Amino acid sequence: MLLTLEAEPAVRCVVITGAGRAFCSGGDVSGMGGGAAPVPAGGTKPMLEDAVRKLQIGQETLTLRLFDLAKPTIAALPGAAAGAGMSIALACDLRIAAQSAFVTSAFANIGLSGDYGGSWLLTQLVGVAKAKELYYTSRRVGAEEALALGIFNEVVPDDQLMARTQALAESIAAGPPIALRYMKENLNRAVGADLRSALALEADRMVRCTRTDDHREAVQAFNGKRKPIFQGR
């Protein structure tokens, strides 16, 4: 679905939310505990290696694809985002939460170390020491604390979550698609790049933007004291 949305020009912002009261409660614990299964007779590849590769593919298909998606993304959290569910929320660009929402790594509670990029994503937002605390303790981080830590961008009353998310998504979707895509790329790359590399990327993307119809439309709209209408060209 992410690939489909990325390729669709009419889609300018992607919102991800839960189908029920939670955003995503993580893996099904009742189905876990089978990691020590024996290697089948005549197997040509260790089961451990197969399992690792399967999880790597899953993480790249979801977390990495979501993080790198060439369009802005918003996670709307009506409730819990736990374990891998927390990681999915963190992979989005922005997070709007209901007052009853919370996040928790949850992994330590079931003897696991964590997956789907949560350790990297959380560290970028709150720093190493706080990320370690939240992983080691698996404690719940309520909406107001998550807002103060920078995990959530905004907290709203439960019954206003989707209306506020829709308004924000529409506001972003009305923006210049090409410039927004380059902004996201610049900011994502900045996490692991030095200043010289960041400057080089910014210069390239900036000049490309100056040659778009959207830039020319924005200038004309500014001079005409009207709102620009961006076409993504």
Number of C-alpha atoms within 10 A of each C-alpha: 6 13 12 8 16 17 12 10 10 11 14 24 21 20 17 15 19 17 9 9 14 19 26 24 19 19 13 7 8 6 7 9 10 7 9 8 9 10 12 10 6 6 8 8 10 11 16 14 9 11 12 11 12 11 13 13 12 13 19 14 14 16 23 16 14 24 21 17 21 22 25 24 22 23 23 28 32 28 24 26 27 24 26 24 24 26 28 26 30 29 27 22 19 17 23 26 32 22 20 18 25 25 29 23 29 26 20 16 13 11 9 10 14 16 17 24 19 23 19 16 22 23 14 15 15 17 13 13 9 14 19 15 11 20 21 15 14 19 16 18 19 17 25 20 13 20 17 12 15 15 24 24 15 21 22 20 12 15 11 14 19 19 11 18 22 14 11 16 18 13 11 18 19 16 18 23 23 21 19 18 17 20 18 18 19 17 13 14 15 16 10 10 13 10 10 9 13 16 14 11 16 18 12 11 18 14 10 14 18 12 11 16 14 22 20 15 17 17 12 14 14 12 9 10 9 10 12 19 13 18 16 17 12
